[in-house]
């Protein structure tokens, strides 16, 4: 980023932290604005964005030089979630500057997802960006970076086949259900939570032959909309425990902060089902189903981390397209870094031009008496000549500045600034003393 700021990203995801840790840091959409405001009020943080999904929680920040990035971000995590830094530090990853740019681009392009190529993550990044903009947490440098991430994600989608088929956590969950039962023909499915994940799951379930879909959601209107879309039936949320035993498969994806189904519920359901097996696929973070339900004979619970095995098969099928997408990201990171370096060198070039112009003007003033007899046309010719000479002298150093910027050669840039801007200042100061 600029010479006065540093780009820092820390986070946890499905590869570094188990769901037991991720759910402790999960931020529901209703609290995202408050969390983002709190983040940018931490010492040294100028801009910030929080991405919180079922598989990751990441803090992308622009910080003042000289600040201690980890201290501010760990302090935020500790204070906001009431969790000791030592509990999460082993699971955190950290990226700065170029590597932070690369990570953001990969996340937006769904190359860092549990299911590579799934389309939901880009929408989630956009939602986080919208919230950050609304609370004034993103502007300037971070804004342009995130906009670029959207462009890169679109480029990956349009130039590779990584998203050619509809793959998501929801579809992987349905694949798991199909493998468990062999077929979904004639099965009854209960969707608990009527969000986007549930809608996707319902679509895949119908495609796989499920014939009866029940929908339960705290907001009745949303449940009715999903049920109508798939010819299902609404289960009033206050009747959830009475009717859940009808379902062979329960897919949960609510935003509840506590579990909805516990071990005792599983025991009750199995009694009503006369011990007919019941499968729970919990794609919520925090989890909706207490993992202790697995202790109930006949109840089988799969959470989002259990889906990784199925996701791995999708990744193998997409490895070639993923490699092509990674190449696009690498090129785009290089382009972005070159642009940033060019922006950084612009003040040095302007300073060089301004000092050169001040020298030219000083020399013209010093020679004013000797040039006083010239006509207006002749003075214009002198003006044009001195400007042309100044530009010719400036061309080599300005070219050197730009080439070093394109190469990302910070050492050469620093040397050029010291050599040219330093020397020019000295001469300008000296001429003023004469």
Order of alpha helices (4+ residues) and beta strands (2+ residues): beta-alpha-alpha-beta-beta-alpha-alpha-beta-alpha-alpha-alpha-alpha-beta-alpha-beta-alpha-beta-alpha-beta-alpha-beta-beta-alpha-alpha-alpha-alpha-alpha-alpha
